[in-house]
Amino acid sequence: MNEKYNVYLVSDSTGETLDRIFLSLKSQFANFIYNKKEFAFIRTEQQIDKIIKECNDLENSLILYTIVETKLAKYIAKESEKNNVPCFGILGNLILSFSKLLNQKAIHKPSAQHVLDDDYYKRIEAIQFTMSHDDGKKVDDINEADVILLGVSRTSKTPTSIYLANRGFKTINIPLVLDQKLPEGLNFNKKACIIGLIADPERLADIRRNRVAIMKDHNLKEYTDIEFIKKEIFDSKNLFKKNNWPIIDVTRRSVEETAASILKIIEIKKHK
């Protein structure tokens, strides 16, 4: 039987970067059993002392950290070694290598990536725009969108839109519903990157059945009918091909992978 590890993620900022790195790291090990505890905005030696003490109280503890302030980073490394707690700094060597490459000192300022600059406000604006244009709610200002996602129900349009908005792209998602007309001007939109999302009908049927079970609405037989779903996908594919819109199959893709493909399409379109 595999041992269970107690993983401590320690950050002097929000911990978002560290959490993503750990997500990538753990995905490489099929039998990694763990409890995870996150510590954000760690800025003092006293806070680190408490974490080390807690590690000592539990077996199989290990620390991953992103601390950019040099003195504090050295302190957590020294105290971990003193207490025999495995400890891994994620950014230290990378910052040092970059410093040598650029021939300049790093500022070692926590949360430096979270400045309230133009990019930040662009992201906030994109999130607000995207939330107000979810599920085809609003299409009168469709020409303001950077990305327009089209797809039948449960093809991950909303989560993909929100992810793109967090990257600063104003995104509209429009559900394809039988006999419902597409917004006027969509075919003439040259600014936005229009993407068609599809999925395997069997997979969609499973997702929709789960959705209906949660909603406890048993009057949606057509919505979960496999033949109906096959026709929906067939019709949507034809629509996308007719308009020469890129198609992404989301069946075996995470939201992040779908968004990455969309960002690649945007980049290609930008250089045409």
C-alpha positions, 0 to 999 in steps of 0.5 A, spaced: 500 500 500 502 506 498 504 511 503 500 518 504 504 524 504 502 531 507 503 536 502 504 543 504 504 549 499 507 555 501 507 562 498 508 569 499 503 571 494 496 568 492 499 561 491 495 561 484 502 559 481 504 554 486 497 550 485 498 550 478 505 547 478 503 542 483 497 540 479 502 539 473 507 535 478 502 530 481 499 529 474 505 525 473 504 520 478 499 515 478 499 512 485 501 519 489 496 519 495 496 526 499 493 531 503 494 538 501 494 544 505 495 551 502 498 557 506 498 564 502 501 570 503 506 568 508 511 574 509 514 572 516 519 567 519 514 566 525 509 564 520 514 559 517 516 556 524 508 554 525 508 551 518 515 547 520 512 545 527 506 542 524 510 538 519 514 535 524 507 533 528 505 529 521 509 523 518 511 524 510 510 531 510 513 535 505 514 543 503 513 546 496 514 554 496 514 560 492 517 565 496 521 571 492 524 575 498 531 572 498 532 572 506 525 568 507 526 563 502 533 562 505 530 561 512 524 556 510 530 552 506 534 552 512 529 550 517 526 545 513 533 542 513 534 542 520 527 539 521 528 533 516 522 536 512 523 535 504 523 542 501 523 544 494 523 552 492 519 552 485 522 559 483 528 560 486 533 557 481 529 560 475 529 567 478 537 566 479 538 564 472 534 569 469 537 574 473 544 572 470 541 572 463 538 579 463 544 581 467 540 585 472 538 584 479 531 581 481 526 585 485 524 580 489 517 583 491 511 578 493 505 579 488 509 583 483 505 579 478 498 582 481 499 589 479 493 594 478 496 595 471 492 596 464 493 588 463 489 587 470 483 592 468 483 589 461 482 582 464 476 585 469 473 588 463 473 582 459 470 578 465 465 583 466 463 583 458 463 575 458 459 574 464 454 579 461 454 575 454 453 568 457 449 563 454 447 568 448 444 573 453 446 579 449 448 579 442 447 587 440 454 588 441 457 582 438 462 586 434 465 588 441 467 581 442 474 578 441 472 571 441 465 568 439 464 560 441 458 556 438 456 549 440 450 545 442 448 544 450 454 542 454 459 543 450 463 547 455 462 553 452 461 557 459 467 555 463 471 556 456 469 563 456 470 564 463 477 562 462 478 566 456 476 572 460 481 571 465 486 571 459 483 578 457 479 576 451 472 578 451 468 572 450 461 571 447 458 564 447 452 562 443 448 556 444 445 552 438 438 551 439 434 547 434 430 552 429 433 558 433 436 563 428 443 566 429 445 573 431 445 578 425 451 580 423 455 574 426 457 572 418 460 579 417 464 579 423 471 580 422 474 582 428 472 576 433 475 569 432 469 565 431 470 557 434 465 551 433 465 547 439 463 539 438 463 533 442 462 526 442 454 524 442 454 518 447 459 523 452 454 529 451 448 524 452 451 522 459 453 529 461 445 531 459 442 525 463 446 527 469 444 534 468 437 532 468 437 528 474 440 534 478 434 538 475 429 533 477 426 535 470 423 528 467 420 532 461 426 533 457 426 526 453 429 529 447 434 533 450 438 526 452 435 522 446 442 520 443 439 520 436 437 527 437 444 529 439 447 526 433 443 530 429 444 536 433 452 535 432 451 533 425 447 540 424 452 544 428 458 541 424 455 543 417 454 550 420 461 551 422 464 548 415 459 552 411 462 558 414 469 556 415 469 556 422 474 552 426 472 546 430 474 544 436 472 537 439 472 538 447 470 530 448 477 529 451 479 536 452 479 539 459 477 547 459 484 549 459 486 545 453 480 547 449 482 554 451 489 553 449 487 551 442 483 557 441 489 561 443 493 558 438 487 559 433 487 567 435 495 567 434 494 564 427 489 569 425 492 575 428 498 573 423 494 572 417 
